[in-house]
Amino acid sequence: MGRGDVSGAEWEPIGPLLSSKRGRWTRHAEDNRRFLNGMLHVSRVGCPWCDMHKRYRKWNSVYVLFRR
């Protein structure tokens, strides 16, 4: 977990609100947390999506979820 990422206490009320399934493929709740942290990172730092840190997974996947 990096600086500025959502902590465990902050994640508790948010986690259950996000679906862990999407379409035919399942996405684990931990991935939802990682995607949320990636979205917050881009908005906090102000970097382009393609320059997002690699620990948040593929920038395009995070961007698609952000646009939804």
C-alpha positions, 0 to 999 in steps of 0.5 A: 500500500502506497502513500495516499492509498485507501486504508483498511478503516477507510475501505470498510464502508466503501468495499461492500458498495462495489460489486465484485463481479462484472460480466462473465469474468469476476473481479475480486474486491481487492482489485476494486480497492486497487482500482480505486487507489489508482483513480485517486492517485491520478486525481491527486497527482494530476498525471496522465492516465498512461503515467499512472504507477504500475502497482495500480494495474493497467492504466487503461483498465483503471481509466475504463472503470473511472469513465463508468 
